[in-house]
Amino acid sequence: MLAAIIPQKLFNCENKIKNMKKITLFFALALGIIVSGQTQKTKILLIGTIHFETPHTDQFELKVDDFLSAKRQSELENLTNVLSQTKATKVMIERPIDKQRSTDSLYSLYVADRYKMTVSEREQIGFRLAKKLKLNHVKCIDKFYGMTHDSLMAATAKENNQLYLLNDLQVHAKTMISDFDNKLKNGTITDVLKYINRPEELKRNLSIYLNYIAKVGAGKNFAGAQYVSDWYLRNLAIYSNILDQIEPSDNYVVLIFGQGHIPILKHFLENNDNFEVVELKNVLK
């Protein structure tokens, strides 16, 4: 009797093992489907630019260069040819978000060869690249907040014997812009973009706010800190617009903004697990 029972138990055990294997396989497959269905990180290429049109709204600007000359136009063609190899699904530019409709109209005319682009880098790089990528839109994501504490900071610096900070700031900024000018004078637009997007140059720009401006009025009315907060607020709003514009199907996005925005936007995006920030040097080799 015992001999008859043991084989049956073994048979039952074998069935249980087979069933467990099936269940394990089912969950493994289900987990694979779930993992593969998760939102993949969106690669985002941040391109800090110089402003092609002058005068601009920046306090410190490059000297005028003819970006519409045959030489510069050829450089822009070469630049956007390389950038188009990213196969980006969106191009984002430094234009107010409430200008999207008018920008759509201009871009549509440009795609139809019925619009001559202005000198702005938003169009010379942004429009040109988007057309090569066969995109229907160029996304406007800027949100301009006026630097409301500008006059207060100047008055505070004078009142607190801190004008030396503003003088040092001017020396720092003018030296930086002069370096950019020399790069542009002696090289191509691609050379300039590679240079100004190096980590040390991004840090150099951000240090204007953190090493000089933030000190003005420290311990008293914090006018400098409030000025810096205005700048961060604008960039945080831009970051918010980036998040709002990204769709699950966006594997790769190119953002084109003034170089001063990049160190802050880069910090925000690097700390968001949904993004992978692509270094420009790895694209413009």
C-alpha positions in Angstrom: 0.0 0.0 0.0 2.8 2.3 0.9 4.5 1.6 -2.3 1.4 2.6 -4.2 1.0 5.9 -2.3 4.6 7.1 -2.8 4.6 7.3 -6.6 1.2 9.1 -6.5 2.7 11.7 -4.1 5.7 12.1 -6.3 3.4 12.6 -9.3 1.5 15.3 -7.4 4.8 17.0 -6.5 5.9 16.9 -10.1 2.6 18.6 -11.1 3.0 21.2 -8.4 6.5 21.9 -9.6 5.3 22.2 -13.2 2.5 24.5 -12.1 4.9 26.7 -10.1 7.2 26.9 -13.1 4.3 28.1 -15.2 3.3 30.6 -12.6 6.9 31.9 -12.3 7.2 32.1 -16.1 3.9 34.0 -16.3 5.0 36.6 -13.7 8.4 36.9 -15.4 6.7 37.7 -18.7 4.3 40.0 -17.1 7.1 41.9 -15.3 8.9 42.1 -18.6 5.9 43.7 -20.3 5.5 46.1 -17.4 9.2 47.1 -17.5 9.2 47.5 -21.3 6.0 49.6 -21.0 7.5 52.0 -18.6 8.2 55.5 -19.8 11.8 55.6 -21.1 14.0 58.5 -20.3 13.8 61.4 -22.7 17.2 62.4 -24.0 17.5 66.2 -24.0 20.3 68.1 -25.7 20.8 71.6 -24.2 22.4 74.0 -26.5 23.4 77.3 -24.9 23.8 79.9 -27.6 25.0 83.4 -28.1 22.3 85.8 -29.3 22.7 86.5 -33.0 20.7 89.7 -33.1 21.9 92.9 -31.3 20.9 94.8 -29.4 19.2 92.2 -27.3 17.8 92.3 -23.8 21.0 91.0 -22.2 23.1 93.5 -20.2 26.3 92.1 -21.7 26.3 91.3 -25.4 28.7 90.2 -28.1 29.8 92.5 -30.8 27.7 92.6 -34.0 28.6 89.8 -36.5 27.0 89.2 -39.8 25.2 85.9 -39.3 23.4 86.3 -42.6 26.7 86.3 -44.6 27.4 83.4 -46.9 30.1 82.1 -44.5 27.9 82.1 -41.4 25.0 80.6 -43.4 27.2 77.8 -44.5 28.2 77.2 -40.9 24.6 77.1 -39.8 23.8 74.6 -42.5 26.7 72.4 -41.3 25.7 72.8 -37.7 22.0 71.9 -38.2 23.0 69.0 -40.5 24.9 67.4 -37.6 22.1 68.2 -35.1 19.5 66.6 -37.3 21.3 63.3 -36.9 19.8 63.2 -33.4 16.4 62.4 -35.0 14.9 64.7 -32.3 11.1 64.7 -32.1 10.9 68.2 -30.7 12.9 71.5 -30.9 12.4 74.0 -28.2 13.4 77.7 -28.4 13.7 80.8 -26.3 10.5 82.5 -27.4 7.5 83.2 -25.0 5.0 80.4 -24.8 2.2 82.9 -25.6 3.9 83.4 -29.0 3.3 79.8 -30.1 0.5 80.6 -32.6 2.4 83.4 -34.4 5.6 81.2 -34.4 3.6 78.3 -35.9 2.5 80.7 -38.7 6.1 81.9 -39.4 7.5 78.4 -39.3 4.8 77.1 -41.7 5.7 79.8 -44.1 9.4 79.0 -43.7 8.8 75.3 -44.4 6.8 76.3 -47.5 9.8 78.6 -48.6 7.6 81.7 -48.2 9.4 83.3 -45.3 12.8 84.7 -45.0 14.2 84.1 -41.5 15.3 86.9 -39.3 18.8 86.9 -37.9 17.6 85.4 -34.6 19.3 82.2 -33.5 15.8 81.0 -32.6 15.0 80.9 -36.3 18.5 80.4 -37.8 19.1 77.3 -35.7 15.7 76.4 -34.4 13.6 76.8 -37.6 16.3 75.4 -39.8 16.8 72.3 -37.6 13.1 71.6 -37.2 12.6 71.7 -40.9 15.4 69.2 -41.5 13.8 67.0 -38.8 10.4 67.3 -40.7 8.7 68.6 -37.5 5.3 70.3 -37.6 6.1 72.8 -34.9 8.9 74.6 -33.1 8.0 74.7 -29.4 8.1 78.1 -27.6 8.8 77.5 -23.9 10.1 80.8 -22.5 8.4 82.7 -19.8 9.8 86.1 -19.2 9.7 87.5 -15.7 11.1 91.0 -15.4 14.0 91.4 -13.1 11.9 93.4 -10.6 14.7 93.8 -8.1 17.2 95.4 -10.5 16.9 99.0 -9.3 16.7 97.9 -5.7 20.0 96.0 -6.0 21.9 99.0 -7.4 20.6 101.3 -4.7 21.4 98.7 -2.0 24.9 98.2 -3.3 25.5 102.0 -3.1 24.0 102.3 0.4 26.0 99.4 1.8 29.3 100.3 0.2 29.1 97.2 -2.1 29.5 99.0 -5.5 32.8 97.1 -5.8 30.7 93.9 -6.2 29.0 95.4 -9.2 32.3 96.6 -10.6 33.9 93.2 -10.2 30.8 91.7 -11.9 31.2 94.0 -14.9 34.9 93.0 -15.2 34.0 89.3 -15.0 31.2 89.5 -17.5 33.0 91.7 -20.0 36.0 89.3 -19.9 33.7 86.4 -20.5 32.0 88.1 -23.5 35.3 89.2 -24.9 36.4 85.5 -24.9 33.2 84.5 -26.7 33.8 87.3 -29.2 37.3 86.1 -29.9 36.1 82.6 -30.4 33.5 83.8 -32.9 36.0 86.0 -34.7 38.5 83.2 -35.2 36.3 80.2 -35.5 32.9 78.9 -36.7 29.6 79.0 -35.0 30.0 75.3 -34.0 33.4 76.2 -32.4 31.7 78.9 -30.3 28.8 76.6 -29.2 31.3 73.9 -28.2 33.3 76.4 -26.2 30.5 78.2 -24.4 28.8 74.9 -23.4 31.8 73.5 -21.7 31.1 72.9 -17.9 33.7 75.6 -16.9 32.0 78.2 -19.1 28.5 77.3 -17.8 29.9 77.7 -14.3 31.6 80.9 -15.2 28.2 82.4 -16.3 26.3 81.2 -13.2 29.0 82.6 -11.0 28.0 86.1 -12.0 24.8 85.5 -10.0 26.2 83.4 -7.2 29.6 85.1 -6.6 28.6 88.7 -6.9 24.9 89.5 -7.1 23.8 87.3 -4.3 26.1 89.2 -1.9 24.4 92.5 -2.4 22.3 93.4 0.7 23.2 90.2 2.4 22.0 90.2 6.1 19.8 93.3 5.4 17.3 93.5 2.6 18.8 90.7 0.5 18.3 92.7 -2.7 20.9 90.6 -4.5 19.4 87.3 -3.4 16.0 88.5 -4.6 17.5 89.5 -7.9 18.9 86.0 -8.3 15.6 84.5 -7.3 14.0 86.4 -10.2 16.4 84.7 -12.5 15.8 81.3 -11.0 12.0 81.8 -11.2 12.2 82.5 -14.9 14.3 79.3 -15.5 12.0 77.3 -13.2 9.0 78.4 -15.3 10.9 77.4 -18.5 11.6 74.0 -16.9 8.0 73.7 -16.0 7.1 74.4 -19.7 9.6 71.7 -20.8 7.8 69.1 -18.5 4.4 70.2 -19.9 5.5 69.9 -23.5 7.2 66.4 -23.3 5.1 63.5 -24.6 5.7 59.8 -24.0 6.7 59.4 -27.6 9.5 61.9 -27.3 12.8 60.0 -27.2 15.0 63.0 -28.0 14.5 66.7 -27.6 16.7 69.6 -28.6 16.5 72.8 -26.6 18.1 76.1 -27.9 18.4 78.9 -25.3 20.8 81.7 -24.3 23.9 80.2 -22.6 23.1 81.8 -19.3 20.0 79.6 -18.9 21.7 76.3 -19.4 23.5 75.7 -16.1 20.3 76.2 -14.2 18.1 74.2 -16.6 20.8 71.5 -16.7 20.7 71.2 -12.9 16.9 70.9 -12.9 16.8 68.2 -15.6 19.7 66.2 -14.3 17.8 65.8 -11.1 14.7 64.5 -12.8 14.8 60.8 -13.4 12.7 61.1 -16.5 15.5 62.8 -18.4 18.9 62.0 -19.7 20.9 65.2 -20.4 23.0 64.9 -23.5 26.3 66.7 -23.6 26.8 68.9 -26.6 30.4 67.9 -27.0 29.2 64.3 -27.6 27.1 65.5 -30.6 29.4 68.2 -32.1 32.5 66.1 -32.2 
